[in-house]
């Protein structure tokens, strides 16, 4: 990851933390919606999370095959956030904050998530628990940056599978599900 991408990720995380811990956010309380959702031309919500279908996906600078390739993703199942739609093209954002256009045929509705990508360089570890409870037994220890498949999220916890190990992670520790979002994969 480039230094600029790391800086962007750190600044984004700091801004999100400031917003979540602001007096206004506290005054709104738990009744506030998790996010504002609008429908795109496809009739599906924007923004929304999806994943890559293929192990080789080109991200382009514009919505069409005539636009140059800016980046190639080489990992199937990588979560992406769709932020805009144009015809059969989707403008996506990855966990590092990079944006580009990908054809919808290369995207899947299967939900995946990356564990705490903002902690990759910090050497921390995240516990995969046997129940949706902070005091539950640890099944495995997951390194930040690892991608897993979401089975379900209840707004607080996500049940996820990592290389055959299924357990629970706090929803706040994953990039691939919005805070407070309910997911059933």
C-alpha positions, 0 to 999 in steps of 0.5 A: 500500500502506498504511503498516500493510501495509508494516510488516506485510510488513517485520516478517514478512520480518524474522521469517522471516529470523530463523527461517531464520538461527537456530541451531536452523534451522542445526542442523536442516540441509538435511534438514528439510522445507520446511514442514508440510503438512496436508490441507484438507476439499478433500483438497488441501494447506494452505497452498498457492499459487494465482492469481486467475482474473479481473481483478475478484475480491472478497475478503470478511470471511467465507466467503459471499456475504452477508459484506461485501466488504473488498477487490477485487483487479483483476489476474488471475494475482495469486498468493494463498496459501490458508490455510483452506477452508470449503465452496466458500470459501477464506481467502487471504493476499496478498503484503502479508499481507492476508487474506480469503475468496474463492469457489473458482470465482475461483481457479486452480491455475496458479502465479504469483509476485511477485518480491521484493515485500518490496523494492518501496520499496527500488528494487532490481532482480532479475536474470532469468538464462538458467540456474539458476546465479548466474553465468549470463547476465542475460536481463532485469532485473525490478523487485520487485513484478512478477508472472510465471508459474512454469513450474517450481521445483526448490527453489532456482531457479524458471523463470518467464515475464515478458511473454514473457521466460523465465528463472531467478530464485532461489526465495528471491526470489519470493512464490508458491513455498515455500522448497524446494518443487518446482513443475511448472506 
